Amino acid sequence: MSKLSTESYKGVRDFYPKDKFIQNHIFKKLRETVERFGYVEYDASILESAELYKAKTGEEIVNEQTYTFTDRGGREVTLRPEMTPTIARMIAAQERELAFPLRWYSIPNLFRYEKPQRGRLREHWQLNVDLFGVESNEADTEVITIAYSILKHLGASDDAFIIRINNRKTINALYDSFNLSEDERYKVSKLIDKKNKISKEAFSRTLSDIITTEKGSLLEQILSSSEHLITHLGAEHPAIKDTREIIKKLSEQNITNVVFDPTLMRGFDYYTGVVFELFDTNPENSRSLFGGGRYDDLLDIFGARKIPAVGFGMGDVTAKDFLEVHDLLPQYTSSTQVHICTLTTLQKPAAHALARTLRNANINVSLDISNKKIGDQIRYATRQHIPYVIVIGEDEVKTEIYSLKNLDTGEEKKLTASEIISLFTTHA
């Protein structure tokens, strides 16, 4: 019988303690930020009916990227590739019992079958922040402010990222001015969404193939800057005024790293208004970090009343890449605070008693049960990144005074159990 491979499934990750430490650090910062804005956590199963995504998710995701299978009951089931359709389903199911506006967030596990590359895997976790029930751009402004605040709480400076903003209504008005058909709009939108991933020549050529060379050339010129777009549609166009007003409101909150980007589309078909993305400015990671937008019509597919909504999703993969290139990753420390060692097996009862006392005081304690030499026991604590050790010998058993050693600094303190508890409680 051949040996099984130790490799994980392609496009997913194993989380060793140091990896999990970083992910937990990111999740902690995300939760702290969104909860300060009054958002509460929800969750759902990773399994959804495939119909949900066929109805409202982008065609490319449904046809090429979902993990879909038929269950034993003959139902077509999908491992969720995103969370927005799920939250829409949940709200539609209980919309009469819910008090609006809703401020909800989640950090679900998501799955997409796509080519693994930097910043994009087949499985990831994603913060989702959604605000339901507010039609005004105060909601868009709040959600973008939260997105900005998350990166700041992770330690980023303003020049480390830029917020790009656009409006689907602006793009629709532009298409109207060119008299584009529904098929042409769809194809042009998909092309614009890939604009930064292909050469200028390829973009121009493909655009001309869709809507003629003359129209393509003019459209490309208009999309080259926000000024050209504003000139073409007029500064008083409602969508342009709305976008500029949001930028102004963000500026009033000292959020100034914002630009109006006419080429920003976002890939999902359900966006109806403002869309935005946060981009890394570091040349080593020049890419979109995360984004979102307004989706006022998503509940329509459930026959529910129209509820305005805006939100965004932030993946843990791109978040880690961002922290890495900006030297913001936390230094790994074990969740275990103290490792208790014994000189001989005779001190085991005393060691167990001390461990129980400290654990009852909410201190995380590991107890050496290897019976190795004392040097090896201490080296174990060092390799495990446990910050403190206590060595118990005959004197410690008699006096109940213990030597607490900081393995980073080498500093030692002679303390009673209650003093050790007080020390950790003070520094908690």
C-alpha positions in Angstrom: 0.0 0.0 0.0 1.4 3.4 -1.1 1.9 6.1 1.5 -0.7 8.9 1.6 0.6 12.4 0.6 1.1 14.9 3.4 0.2 17.8 1.0 -3.1 19.6 1.6 -5.8 19.9 -1.1 -4.6 22.4 -3.7 -5.6 26.0 -2.9 -6.3 25.6 0.8 -4.1 26.1 3.8 -3.0 24.2 6.9 -2.9 26.5 10.0 0.0 25.6 12.2 0.0 27.5 15.5 2.0 30.4 14.2 -0.3 30.7 11.2 -3.4 30.5 13.4 -2.0 33.1 15.7 -1.8 35.6 12.8 -5.3 34.8 11.6 -6.7 35.2 15.1 -4.9 38.5 15.4 -6.5 39.7 12.2 -10.0 38.4 13.2 -9.6 40.1 16.7 -8.8 43.4 15.0 -11.7 43.0 12.6 -14.2 42.2 15.4 -13.0 45.1 17.6 -13.4 47.6 14.8 -16.8 46.7 13.5 -18.3 46.2 17.0 -17.2 49.8 17.9 -19.5 50.9 15.1 -22.4 49.0 16.6 -22.4 45.9 14.4 -23.4 42.5 15.8 -22.2 39.0 14.6 -24.3 36.5 12.7 -23.5 33.2 10.9 -25.0 30.4 8.7 -24.1 27.1 7.3 -21.5 26.7 4.5 -24.0 24.8 2.5 -26.6 26.7 0.4 -29.0 25.8 -2.4 -27.3 26.3 -5.7 -30.4 28.2 -6.9 -29.4 31.1 -4.6 -26.2 31.8 -6.6 -27.7 31.2 -10.0 -30.2 33.9 -9.2 -27.9 36.7 -8.1 -24.2 36.0 -8.3 -22.0 36.7 -11.3 -22.2 34.2 -14.1 -18.4 33.5 -14.0 -18.6 32.5 -10.3 -21.6 30.3 -10.8 -20.4 28.5 -13.9 -16.7 28.3 -13.2 -15.8 28.8 -9.6 -18.4 27.2 -7.3 -18.1 23.8 -5.6 -21.5 22.4 -6.4 -22.7 18.8 -6.0 -26.0 16.8 -5.8 -26.7 15.5 -2.3 -28.3 12.1 -1.4 -31.7 13.7 -1.7 -31.2 14.8 -5.2 -30.8 18.5 -4.3 -28.2 20.7 -5.9 -26.0 22.1 -3.2 -23.1 24.7 -3.2 -20.3 25.4 -0.8 -20.9 29.2 -0.4 -18.5 31.3 -2.5 -19.7 34.5 -0.8 -21.9 35.6 2.0 -24.1 38.4 0.6 -26.8 36.1 -0.9 -27.0 34.2 2.4 -27.6 37.3 4.5 -30.2 38.5 2.0 -32.0 35.1 2.4 -31.8 35.3 6.2 -33.2 38.8 6.3 -36.0 38.0 3.8 -37.0 35.1 6.0 -37.5 37.3 9.1 -37.8 40.8 7.8 -41.1 41.4 9.7 -39.5 40.5 13.0 -36.3 42.5 12.5 -35.7 46.0 13.6 -34.1 48.2 10.9 -31.5 49.5 10.3 -29.6 46.3 10.7 -25.9 46.4 11.4 -24.6 42.8 11.0 -21.2 41.2 10.4 -19.7 37.8 10.0 -16.4 36.1 9.3 -17.4 33.0 7.3 -15.4 30.3 5.5 -15.8 30.6 1.7 -14.9 28.4 -1.3 -14.2 29.1 -4.9 -12.7 26.8 -7.5 -10.1 29.1 -9.1 -6.4 29.1 -9.9 -4.5 29.6 -6.7 -2.2 32.7 -6.8 -1.0 35.4 -4.4 -3.9 36.8 -2.6 -6.4 34.3 -4.0 -7.0 30.7 -2.8 -9.8 28.2 -3.2 -10.7 28.5 0.5 -10.6 31.6 2.6 -12.3 33.4 5.5 -13.9 36.8 4.8 -15.2 39.6 7.0 -18.6 40.7 5.8 -20.0 44.0 7.0 -23.6 44.9 6.0 -25.9 47.8 6.8 -29.6 47.2 5.8 -32.4 49.8 5.9 -30.8 53.1 5.2 -31.3 54.6 1.7 -29.2 57.8 2.1 -25.5 58.0 1.4 -24.9 58.2 5.1 -24.9 54.4 5.0 -22.3 54.3 2.2 -20.2 56.7 4.1 -20.4 54.7 7.3 -19.5 51.5 5.7 -16.5 53.0 3.8 -15.4 54.6 7.1 -15.4 51.2 8.8 -13.3 49.7 5.9 -10.8 52.6 6.4 -10.8 52.1 10.2 -10.1 48.4 9.9 -6.8 49.0 8.1 -5.9 51.8 10.5 -6.6 49.4 13.5 -4.3 46.9 11.9 -1.6 49.5 12.0 -1.6 50.9 8.5 -0.8 54.5 7.7 -2.9 56.5 5.2 -0.3 56.4 2.5 -0.3 52.5 2.7 -3.6 52.3 0.8 -6.1 54.2 -1.3 -9.8 54.0 -1.4 -11.3 54.0 -5.0 -15.0 54.8 -5.4 -17.4 54.7 -8.3 -21.2 54.3 -8.9 -23.0 51.7 -11.0 -25.6 54.3 -11.8 -22.9 56.5 -13.3 -21.8 53.6 -15.5 -25.4 52.9 -16.5 -25.8 56.5 -17.5 -22.7 56.3 -19.6 -24.0 53.2 -21.3 -27.3 55.0 -22.0 -25.4 57.9 -23.7 -23.8 55.3 -26.0 -27.1 53.5 -26.6 -25.6 50.2 -25.7 -27.7 47.0 -25.8 -28.0 44.8 -22.7 -25.5 42.3 -24.2 -23.1 45.1 -25.0 -23.4 46.5 -21.5 -22.7 43.1 -19.9 -19.6 42.5 -22.1 -18.2 46.0 -21.6 -18.7 45.8 -17.8 -16.8 42.5 -17.6 -14.0 44.0 -19.8 -13.8 47.1 -17.6 -13.6 45.0 -14.5 -10.5 43.3 -16.0 -9.0 46.6 -17.3 -6.0 46.6 -14.9 -5.2 43.0 -15.6 -4.7 43.2 -19.3 -2.6 45.4 -21.6 -4.0 48.7 -22.9 -3.8 47.4 -26.5 -5.8 44.2 -25.6 -8.4 46.4 -23.8 -8.8 48.7 -26.7 -9.0 45.9 -29.3 -11.6 43.9 -27.3 -13.7 47.1 -26.6 -13.7 47.9 -30.3 -14.8 44.4 -31.1 -17.8 44.8 -28.8 -19.1 48.3 -29.7 -17.1 49.5 -32.8 -13.8 51.3 -32.9 -15.3 54.8 -32.9 -17.5 54.2 -29.8 -14.7 52.2 -28.1 -12.2 55.0 -28.6 -14.6 57.6 -27.1 -15.6 55.4 -24.3 -12.0 54.6 -23.4 -11.2 58.4 -23.4 -14.1 59.1 -21.0 -13.1 56.3 -18.7 -9.5 57.6 -18.5 -10.3 60.1 -15.7 -13.1 61.2 -13.4 -12.9 64.7 -15.0 -13.7 63.3 -18.4 -16.6 61.3 -17.1 -18.0 64.3 -15.2 -17.7 66.5 -18.3 -19.5 63.9 -20.4 -22.5 63.3 -18.0 -22.5 66.7 -16.3 -21.6 67.6 -12.8 -25.2 67.7 -11.8 -25.9 64.1 -12.7 -27.4 62.5 -9.5 -25.0 59.6 -9.4 -22.0 61.9 -9.8 -23.3 64.3 -7.1 -23.9 61.3 -4.8 -20.3 60.0 -5.3 -18.7 63.4 -4.8 -20.9 64.0 -1.7 -19.6 60.7 -0.1 -16.0 61.7 -0.8 -16.7 65.1 0.8 -18.3 63.4 3.9 -15.3 61.1 4.2 -12.9 64.1 4.0 -14.8 65.7 6.8 -13.8 62.7 8.9 -10.2 63.2 7.9 -10.3 60.3 5.4 -8.6 61.9 2.4 -6.9 58.9 0.6 -10.0 58.6 -1.6 -10.2 58.9 -5.4 -13.2 58.8 -7.9 -12.3 55.9 -10.3 -14.6 55.6 -13.3 -13.2 52.1 -14.2 -14.1 50.5 -10.9 -16.8 48.0 -11.5 -16.7 45.2 -8.9 -17.5 41.7 -10.2 -20.9 40.9 -8.8 -24.0 41.6 -10.8 -26.1 42.7 -7.8 -24.5 46.1 -7.1 -26.9 48.9 -7.8 -25.2 52.1 -6.7 -21.9 53.1 -5.0 -19.0 50.6 -5.3 -15.6 50.9 -3.7 -12.3 49.1 -3.2 -9.3 49.6 -1.0 -6.0 49.2 -2.9 -2.5 48.5 -1.5 0.0 51.2 -2.6 3.0 49.1 -1.9 4.6 48.1 -5.3 5.3 44.6 -3.9 1.5 44.1 -3.4 -0.1 46.5 -5.9 -3.6 45.0 -5.9 -7.2 45.4 -4.6 -7.4 44.4 -0.9 -11.1 44.3 -0.5 -14.3 46.2 -1.4 -18.0 46.3 -1.6 -20.9 48.6 -2.5 -24.7 49.2 -2.5 -27.1 46.4 -3.4 -30.7 47.7 -2.9 -32.4 45.0 -5.0 -31.0 41.8 -3.6 -34.0 40.8 -1.6 -36.3 41.0 -4.7 -35.6 37.3 -5.6 -37.2 36.2 -2.3 -40.4 38.3 -3.0 -39.6 40.4 0.1 -40.1 44.2 0.3 -37.3 46.3 -1.0 -34.7 47.1 1.7 -31.7 49.3 0.8 -28.4 47.8 1.7 -24.7 48.5 1.5 -21.7 46.4 2.6 -18.3 45.0 1.9 -16.2 41.8 2.3 -12.5 41.6 3.4 -10.6 38.3 2.9 -8.0 37.0 5.4 -5.5 36.1 2.6 -5.2 39.6 1.2 -5.2 41.0 4.7 -2.2 38.9 5.7 -0.4 39.8 2.5 -1.0 43.5 3.2 0.3 43.2 6.8 3.4 41.3 5.5 4.5 43.8 2.9 4.0 46.7 5.3 5.9 44.9 8.2 2.7 44.9 10.4 2.6 41.2 11.2 2.5 40.5 15.0 5.3 38.6 16.6 4.2 35.1 17.6 3.6 34.4 21.2 2.1 31.2 22.6 -1.3 31.5 24.3 0.3 29.5 27.1 1.6 32.0 29.6 3.6 29.8 32.0 5.4 26.4 31.7 6.0 24.6 35.0 9.1 22.4 35.2 10.1 20.0 38.0 13.6 18.9 39.0 12.4 15.4 39.8 9.2 13.4 39.8 8.9 14.0 43.5 7.8 17.6 42.9 4.9 16.5 40.5 2.2 16.8 43.2 3.3 20.3 44.1 3.5 21.3 40.4 0.0 20.0 39.8 -1.3 21.9 42.8 0.3 25.2 41.6 -0.9 24.7 38.0 -4.5 24.2 39.3 -4.2 27.4 41.4 -3.0 29.5 38.5 -5.5 28.0 36.0 -8.4 28.8 38.5 -7.1 32.4 38.2 -7.5 32.3 34.4 -3.7 31.9 33.7 -2.8 29.5 30.9 -0.4 27.0 32.3 1.3 23.9 30.8 2.9 21.4 33.0 5.9 19.4 31.9 5.2 15.6 32.0 8.1 14.5 29.9 10.4 13.7 32.9 13.3 15.1 30.8 16.3 16.9 32.3 15.5 20.4 33.5 17.5 22.0 30.6 15.4 20.2 28.1 12.2 21.2 29.8 13.2 24.9 29.6 14.3 24.5 26.0 10.9 23.1 25.3 9.2 26.3 26.7 11.6 28.4 24.6 10.8 26.5 21.4 7.1 26.8 22.1 7.4 30.6 22.6 6.0 30.4 26.1 7.2 33.6 27.8 7.6 32.3 31.5 8.8 29.2 33.3 8.7 28.1 36.9 11.1 25.4 38.1 10.0 23.5 41.2 12.5 21.7 43.4 12.6 20.8 47.0 12.9 24.4 48.3 9.9 25.5 46.3 7.8 22.6 47.7 8.8 23.6 51.3 8.5 27.4 51.0 5.8 27.7 48.4 7.8 30.6 46.9 8.5 30.1 43.2 11.1 31.6 40.8 9.2 33.0 37.8 11.6 33.5 34.9 11.0 35.6 31.8 12.6 33.7 29.0 13.0 36.8 26.8 14.8 39.0 29.3 16.2 36.4 31.7 14.7 38.3 34.6 13.7 36.2 37.6 11.3 37.1 40.5 10.7 35.1 43.7 6.9 35.1 44.2 4.2 33.3 46.0 1.3 31.9 44.0 -0.9 34.8 44.9 1.8 37.2 43.8 2.2 35.4 40.5 -1.6 35.7 40.0 -1.5 39.4 40.9 1.4 40.0 38.4 -0.5 38.4 35.5 -3.7 40.1 36.4 -2.0 43.5 36.5 -0.5 43.0 33.0 -3.6 41.3 31.5 
